[in-house]
Amino acid sequence: MKETDTASAAIPAETLAMLEVYTEPAVLLDSQYNILAANPAYQRIFGTAPVTGRRRCFEVSHGYAKPCDQAGECCPLRSTLESGKVSRVMHVHHTPRGEEHVDVETRAIPGEDGRVRYVLEIMRHTRLASPEPSADRMVGRSPAFVRMLELVQRAAPSQAAVLLLGETGTGKEMVAHAIHEASARGNGAFVPVECAGLTESLFESELFGHERGAFTGATAQKTGLVEAAGGGTLFLDEVGDIPLSMQVKLLRLLETGRFRRVGSSVEQEADFRLVCATHRDLRAQVAAGEFRLDLYFRISVFPIPLPSLRQRREDLPLLVPALLGRIRSGRGKHLTPKAMATLQGMDFPGNIRELRNLLERASLLADGQEIGERELAADLDLQRAPDPCPQGSEVIPLEELEQRYLGRVLAEFPGDRQELAGRLGVSERTLYRKLKGLEHRSRR
């Protein structure tokens, strides 16, 4: 398209009035990225200098000497200029308060000829996460983290059921809590339910509650977690571990919005926002007949994949000080450059949970304020299993080699026995038999 120099053109009053509609910071831009006008919310943060100095948006927000799309980022202004449509992306902006995650939305304002003449940019600063070390928020700025944050920002204000997908230790409960706090139910209760540890009998009682005398040991009426989450959010962690026989009762709750305490004939209205999480492949479980298809569709209206720590290694320099600040023994301590380099080379199968545990142990071993390779190595040596493969000309029986390998996998694998059996390509029964053989051999 032919770009028009609007910097010196008179801006119509009705166009300027659009800025006043927004309570969030908003600016009017031309096709050359110049800031032509700004609303009071923007001026309270950045002052009037960006407008009077006719500065460009990428200079103010990013400190770049060139547009975002030429600096390796997605530029919403460029996208709107080319398509004429609304564009929305998550960026890290420089502000007088420091760097912040900002949900940037751009809208086209056409001229009399129908072509895009101005672009309206609205900036919504999110408090869900921080691109700098934080004591109480999610931390990250890597592309993988920002992609996740974009989805969280879109899902949070809605009532849609969210399904968090990710490996063990990726921080699914923290993400669920962030979704709750940013929703219209943020003032209500956030009620987490650990599904993996509940038997069939306990699951129904915990979820729906029970009446006094409903079963042996029920000496008093109990309020269930569904009722406790009224007006708030119910978080079902490891939803893939819910017994198949109980899935139908959860499905009925979600379809009807009603439930009964165990031992009661009176139905009650449920009022909660549902967020679920799992490290399992639910679609594979559906195909195997282990998870109901209709329930899967109910809980996965808005799936959000959580990146593993391996996918966001560039966030380690932010995560380490943030986690040390949350650990009593780690406050005021820091890693040496060599220790940080050691962390960068790790795979972290346990993800952020593993990193936190490692830092806590290393901080306890550190005598001063520095945590070095020696303190980390003491922890890594405990994790390092002997190589199961014979070295040099050593020849050992295949059964012993298999048992060595099983011993190493058991020490390192973060999932459960069912998942491990699937990864090894054997049935759970076969794995159980082999583990019994390993146990018998270790006793000899």
VENTA-V281096 format. One record per residue. N is the residue number from 1. RES is the residue in one small letter. SS is DSSP state (~ for helix, > for strand, _ for the rest). D_LAST is the distance of its C-alpha to the last C-alpha in Angstrom with 2 decimals. Layout:
BEGIN
N&RES&SS&D_LAST / N&RES&SS&D_LAST
END
This chain:
BEGIN
1&m&_&79.86 / 2&k&_&82.68 / 3&e&_&81.67 / 4&t&_&84.31 / 5&d&_&84.96 / 6&t&_&84.98 / 7&a&_&84.74 / 8&s&_&88.53 / 9&a&_&89.20 / 10&a&_&90.13 / 11&i&_&87.29 / 12&p&_&88.53 / 13&a&~&88.43 / 14&e&~&86.57 / 15&t&~&83.81 / 16&l&~&83.49 / 17&a&~&83.45 / 18&m&~&80.19 / 19&l&~&78.41 / 20&e&~&79.49 / 21&v&_&77.73 / 22&y&_&74.29 / 23&t&_&72.88 / 24&e&_&70.18 / 25&p&>&71.17 / 26&a&>&73.13 / 27&v&>&75.17 / 28&l&>&77.62 / 29&l&>&76.98 / 30&d&_&78.98 / 31&s&_&77.80 / 32&q&_&77.58 / 33&y&_&74.99 / 34&n&>&77.64 / 35&i&>&77.38 / 36&l&>&80.79 / 37&a&>&80.39 / 38&a&>&77.85 / 39&n&_&77.66 / 40&p&~&77.56 / 41&a&~&73.78 / 42&y&~&73.24 / 43&q&~&75.86 / 44&r&~&74.23 / 45&i&~&71.13 / 46&f&~&72.67 / 47&g&_&76.31 / 48&t&_&79.29 / 49&a&~&78.82 / 50&p&~&76.91 / 51&v&~&79.91 / 52&t&~&82.76 / 53&g&_&81.16 / 54&r&_&80.58 / 55&r&_&76.98 / 56&r&>&74.59 / 57&c&~&71.69 / 58&f&~&68.96 / 59&e&~&70.34 / 60&v&~&70.21 / 61&s&~&66.96 / 62&h&~&64.85 / 63&g&_&66.70 / 64&y&_&66.83 / 65&a&_&69.71 / 66&k&_&69.39 / 67&p&_&68.66 / 68&c&~&65.15 / 69&d&~&64.93 / 70&q&~&65.67 / 71&a&_&62.96 / 72&g&_&60.12 / 73&e&_&60.45 / 74&c&_&61.93 / 75&c&_&65.51 / 76&p&~&66.70 / 77&l&~&70.35 / 78&r&~&70.29 / 79&s&~&68.70 / 80&t&~&71.42 / 81&l&~&74.19 / 82&e&~&73.08 / 83&s&~&72.38 / 84&g&_&74.62 / 85&k&_&71.76 / 86&v&_&69.72 / 87&s&>&66.75 / 88&r&>&63.93 / 89&v&>&61.14 / 90&m&>&58.96 / 91&h&>&59.84 / 92&v&>&59.12 / 93&h&>&62.53 / 94&h&>&63.78 / 95&t&>&65.63 / 96&p&_&67.09 / 97&r&_&64.15 / 98&g&>&61.67 / 99&e&>&59.85 / 100&e&>&59.35 / 101&h&>&58.13 / 102&v&>&61.25 / 103&d&>&61.71 / 104&v&>&64.76 / 105&e&>&67.07 / 106&t&>&70.14 / 107&r&>&73.09 / 108&a&>&76.00 / 109&i&>&79.59 / 110&p&>&82.05 / 111&g&_&85.53 / 112&e&_&88.72 / 113&d&_&87.92 / 114&g&_&84.61 / 115&r&_&82.52 / 116&v&>&79.95 / 117&r&>&81.95 / 118&y&>&79.65 / 119&v&>&76.01 / 120&l&>&75.01 / 121&e&>&71.65 / 122&i&>&69.95 / 123&m&>&67.05 / 124&r&>&64.69 / 125&h&>&62.48 / 126&t&_&59.11 / 127&r&_&57.35 / 128&l&_&54.11 / 129&a&>&52.67 / 130&s&>&53.53 / 131&p&_&53.65 / 132&e&_&53.14 / 133&p&_&50.43 / 134&s&_&50.83 / 135&a&_&49.37 / 136&d&_&49.66 / 137&r&_&50.17 / 138&m&>&48.32 / 139&v&>&48.58 / 140&g&_&49.14 / 141&r&_&51.76 / 142&s&_&49.97 / 143&p&~&51.41 / 144&a&~&48.34 / 145&f&~&48.63 / 146&v&~&52.41 / 147&r&~&52.13 / 148&m&~&49.89 / 149&l&~&52.30 / 150&e&~&55.22 / 151&l&~&53.67 / 152&v&~&52.84 / 153&q&~&56.43 / 154&r&~&57.85 / 155&a&~&55.68 / 156&a&~&55.89 / 157&p&_&59.56 / 158&s&_&59.22 / 159&q&_&57.88 / 160&a&_&55.82 / 161&a&_&52.22 / 162&v&>&49.99 / 163&l&>&46.56 / 164&l&>&44.51 / 165&l&>&42.12 / 166&g&_&39.58 / 167&e&_&36.03 / 168&t&_&34.01 / 169&g&_&35.44 / 170&t&_&38.85 / 171&g&_&40.79 / 172&k&~&41.83 / 173&e&~&42.65 / 174&m&~&44.81 / 175&v&~&46.70 / 176&a&~&47.17 / 177&h&~&48.57 / 178&a&~&50.92 / 179&i&~&52.19 / 180&h&~&52.84 / 181&e&~&54.71 / 182&a&_&56.92 / 183&s&_&57.82 / 184&a&_&60.68 / 185&r&_&58.12 / 186&g&_&57.02 / 187&n&_&58.46 / 188&g&_&56.49 / 189&a&_&52.92 / 190&f&>&49.90 / 191&v&>&47.30 / 192&p&>&43.76 / 193&v&>&41.51 / 194&e&>&37.77 / 195&c&~&37.36 / 196&a&~&33.64 / 197&g&~&32.71 / 198&l&_&35.25 / 199&t&_&34.71 / 200&e&~&37.63 / 201&s&~&39.10 / 202&l&~&38.87 / 203&f&~&40.23 / 204&e&~&43.58 / 205&s&~&44.03 / 206&e&~&43.21 / 207&l&~&45.42 / 208&f&~&48.38 / 209&g&>&48.15 / 210&h&>&48.85 / 211&e&_&51.51 / 212&r&_&51.20 / 213&g&_&49.99 / 214&a&_&48.82 / 215&f&_&45.53 / 216&t&_&43.69 / 217&g&_&43.21 / 218&a&_&45.98 / 219&t&_&48.10 / 220&a&_&50.10 / 221&q&_&51.33 / 222&k&>&49.17 / 223&t&>&50.48 / 224&g&_&48.36 / 225&l&~&47.54 / 226&v&~&50.06 / 227&e&~&52.76 / 228&a&~&51.61 / 229&a&_&51.97 / 230&g&_&55.61 / 231&g&_&57.75 / 232&g&>&54.75 / 233&t&>&51.68 / 234&l&>&48.67 / 235&f&>&45.64 / 236&l&>&42.93 / 237&d&>&39.86 / 238&e&_&37.32 / 239&v&~&39.81 / 240&g&~&37.79 / 241&d&~&35.31 / 242&i&_&38.06 / 243&p&_&37.36 / 244&l&~&39.69 / 245&s&~&41.28 / 246&m&~&42.28 / 247&q&~&43.64 / 248&v&~&46.77 / 249&k&~&47.55 / 250&l&~&47.22 / 251&l&~&49.43 / 252&r&~&52.05 / 253&l&~&52.09 / 254&l&~&52.75 / 255&e&~&55.36 / 256&t&~&57.33 / 257&g&_&56.76 / 258&r&>&56.42 / 259&f&>&53.72 / 260&r&>&53.43 / 261&r&_&51.36 / 262&v&>&49.06 / 263&g&_&51.28 / 264&s&_&54.51 / 265&s&_&57.14 / 266&v&_&58.79 / 267&e&>&58.16 / 268&q&>&58.12 / 269&e&>&58.92 / 270&a&_&56.15 / 271&d&_&57.20 / 272&f&>&54.55 / 273&r&>&53.79 / 274&l&>&50.49 / 275&v&>&48.06 / 276&c&>&44.70 / 277&a&>&41.77 / 278&t&>&38.73 / 279&h&_&36.29 / 280&r&_&36.10 / 281&d&_&38.41 / 282&l&~&40.50 / 283&r&~&42.55 / 284&a&~&39.48 / 285&q&~&38.51 / 286&v&~&42.08 / 287&a&~&41.88 / 288&a&_&38.67 / 289&g&_&40.36 / 290&e&_&38.16 / 291&f&_&41.01 / 292&r&_&44.64 / 293&l&~&47.12 / 294&d&~&49.87 / 295&l&~&47.73 / 296&y&~&46.72 / 297&f&~&50.42 / 298&r&~&51.15 / 299&i&~&48.67 / 300&s&_&49.09 / 301&v&_&52.82 / 302&f&>&52.23 / 303&p&>&48.86 / 304&i&>&48.05 / 305&p&>&45.29 / 306&l&_&43.70 / 307&p&_&42.92 / 308&s&_&39.52 / 309&l&~&39.48 / 310&r&~&39.14 / 311&q&~&42.49 / 312&r&~&44.21 / 313&r&~&43.01 / 314&e&~&46.60 / 315&d&~&46.28 / 316&l&~&43.68 / 317&p&~&46.47 / 318&l&~&47.73 / 319&l&~&44.47 / 320&v&~&43.07 / 321&p&~&46.02 / 322&a&~&46.32 / 323&l&~&42.71 / 324&l&~&42.92 / 325&g&~&46.03 / 326&r&~&44.20 / 327&i&_&41.41 / 328&r&~&42.54 / 329&s&~&40.80 / 330&g&~&42.05 / 331&r&_&45.76 / 332&g&_&47.95 / 333&k&_&45.22 / 334&h&>&45.18 / 335&l&>&43.17 / 336&t&_&44.31 / 337&p&~&45.38 / 338&k&~&42.37 / 339&a&~&39.99 / 340&m&~&41.84 / 341&a&~&41.55 / 342&t&~&37.77 / 343&l&~&37.74 / 344&q&~&40.03 / 345&g&_&37.47 / 346&m&_&34.62 / 347&d&_&33.88 / 348&f&_&33.24 / 349&p&_&31.36 / 350&g&_&31.71 / 351&n&~&35.41 / 352&i&~&37.57 / 353&r&~&35.01 / 354&e&~&32.59 / 355&l&~&35.55 / 356&r&~&36.50 / 357&n&~&33.08 / 358&l&~&32.95 / 359&l&~&36.46 / 360&e&~&35.80 / 361&r&~&32.89 / 362&a&~&34.93 / 363&s&~&38.01 / 364&l&~&36.21 / 365&l&~&35.18 / 366&a&_&38.73 / 367&d&_&40.99 / 368&g&_&44.20 / 369&q&_&45.65 / 370&e&>&44.04 / 371&i&>&40.59 / 372&g&_&39.71 / 373&e&~&37.10 / 374&r&~&35.17 / 375&e&~&34.71 / 376&l&~&33.73 / 377&a&~&31.37 / 378&a&~&29.36 / 379&d&~&28.73 / 380&l&~&28.28 / 381&d&~&25.60 / 382&l&~&23.49 / 383&q&~&24.07 / 384&r&_&23.57 / 385&a&_&20.29 / 386&p&_&19.40 / 387&d&_&21.18 / 388&p&_&19.05 / 389&c&_&21.48 / 390&p&_&21.16 / 391&q&_&24.02 / 392&g&_&26.59 / 393&s&_&25.88 / 394&e&_&22.08 / 395&v&_&20.99 / 396&i&_&17.58 / 397&p&_&16.81 / 398&l&~&18.32 / 399&e&~&15.34 / 400&e&~&13.39 / 401&l&~&16.70 / 402&e&~&17.05 / 403&q&~&13.77 / 404&r&~&14.84 / 405&y&~&18.19 / 406&l&~&17.13 / 407&g&~&15.36 / 408&r&~&18.68 / 409&v&~&20.87 / 410&l&~&19.32 / 411&a&~&19.99 / 412&e&~&23.53 / 413&f&_&24.86 / 414&p&_&27.34 / 415&g&_&27.94 / 416&d&_&26.39 / 417&r&~&24.13 / 418&q&~&27.28 / 419&e&~&28.72 / 420&l&~&25.54 / 421&a&~&25.40 / 422&g&~&29.07 / 423&r&~&28.61 / 424&l&~&25.90 / 425&g&_&28.20 / 426&v&_&26.01 / 427&s&_&26.45 / 428&e&~&24.76 / 429&r&~&23.31 / 430&t&~&21.80 / 431&l&~&20.39 / 432&y&~&18.91 / 433&r&~&17.22 / 434&k&~&15.79 / 435&l&~&14.60 / 436&k&~&12.86 / 437&g&~&11.03 / 438&l&~&10.28 / 439&e&~&9.13 / 440&h&~&6.81 / 441&r&~&5.41 / 442&s&~&5.56 / 443&r&~&3.78 / 444&r&_&0.00
END
